[in-house]
Amino acid sequence: METIERSALSRKDAPPRRELAIEIGQIPLHLKFADSAHLEKASARYRVFSGSREKGLPIWVDSRQNPQSKDSTFSYTLNSATVDLRKDGAQFSGVPHEYSLDSLIRILLSKMLLTRSGFLLHAATVMRDGQAHIFTGQSGAGKSTVASLSPIGSVLTDEISLLRNLDNSWQAFGTPFWGEFHAGDLNERAPIAGIYSLIQAKEDRVERLSTRDALRAILPNILFFSSKQEDNAQLLTILTQALQAIPVYQLYFQRHAEFWEVLK
Amino acid sequence: MSFDAARTVKSEALLPNPLLAWREIDGAIVIISPEDSVVHELNPTASFIWKQLNSNHSTGEIAQQLADEFEVSRETALADTKELLESLAGMRLLCAADRRKGSVHV
């Protein structure tokens, strides 16, 4: 009895675990927060992207500034917040709020995807007949419009898509990264039917693009933050492989759902 | 040394900038400059010359191959080659051979 009471006391005195395991695009991340407020907001935001603690890359999240590690393999600063990736994990420092945390996760994923045959693309992804249709374009191109014209439960993201080659099949994943900072709630994946570069027009039609034209169309919409030559070379390799495997189209579309007719 | 001779020596000392990532796609060279995220796409002539540069050919050899490939006179090919090399160097896509550390082809 005494042993049980002592054990209960020691649990009470121990600092609470401020940890959250998530998985985005089959990449497990193990977030460890210095601040409980961060944990609460992140738990709500990434609730459908829960993952395994054991498998995830440890990420220490702190609102305070920390010096860059000597073992850093990748570092990027956005406003005052910094991603510092090492072999044993990552450090997010100077993280003031959940918006900043979200941005740092995207930056980290863009780097981690390089060794996982994938990339992040400014694009809305909509599932239809079991396949993913990816609509890319810069702000104002119509990504949100396409998403809003699609049935509820079919949109994997309306803002940032994650594409990966798994077992020689290019797949699109649901992400928590939505426009207007909505939390994504569809953690699914589907084989990619096509990528569509959006142009608003007075008619609905598609034009198939060559690999080179496809690269020209999507490169401005890739999320990428490394300035290392070898990282950019790897990105170029992944993109070329993707665009040789996935059909890419220029989609001229009106702001109505009938544009799906020309995608059949 | 005449002005033309100096230009020839300078051109022959140029090689693709090792800080760039590049790849041949559908016959054209696409280059990413990681420093400023600028993407360059070379036309067929420039792509041809870029590939010859990576095979360590001299300006004269490149011009000869250009003349053979595009069926132009050697004089025209040499002038075009020099002009293109200077243009690519001006965009910092080429650098002096002694500053180059390794291959960048992906």
Contacts between the chains, C-beta under 8 A, distances in Angstrom:
chain1	res1	chain2	res2	distance
A	210	B	26	5.8
A	211	B	25	5.6
A	211	B	26	5.4
A	212	B	25	5.0
A	212	B	26	4.5
A	212	B	28	5.9
A	212	B	30	7.1
A	212	B	41	7.3
A	215	B	25	6.3
A	215	B	30	6.4
A	216	B	39	7.8
A	216	B	41	7.0
A	219	B	39	5.6
A	224	B	37	7.6
A	226	B	34	7.2
A	227	B	34	4.7
A	227	B	35	6.0
A	228	B	34	6.4
A	229	B	18	7.1
A	229	B	19	5.2
A	229	B	20	6.9
A	229	B	21	5.7
A	229	B	34	5.5
A	229	B	104	6.6
A	230	B	21	7.9
A	231	B	34	7.3
A	232	B	21	3.9
A	232	B	32	4.8
A	232	B	34	4.3
A	233	B	21	3.8
A	233	B	22	8.0
A	233	B	23	7.9
A	233	B	104	6.8
A	233	B	106	4.0
A	234	B	106	7.3
A	235	B	21	7.5
A	235	B	32	7.6
A	236	B	21	5.2
A	236	B	22	7.5
A	236	B	23	4.9
A	236	B	30	7.2
A	236	B	32	5.9
A	236	B	106	5.6
A	237	B	23	7.0
A	237	B	106	5.1
A	240	B	23	5.9
A	240	B	25	5.9
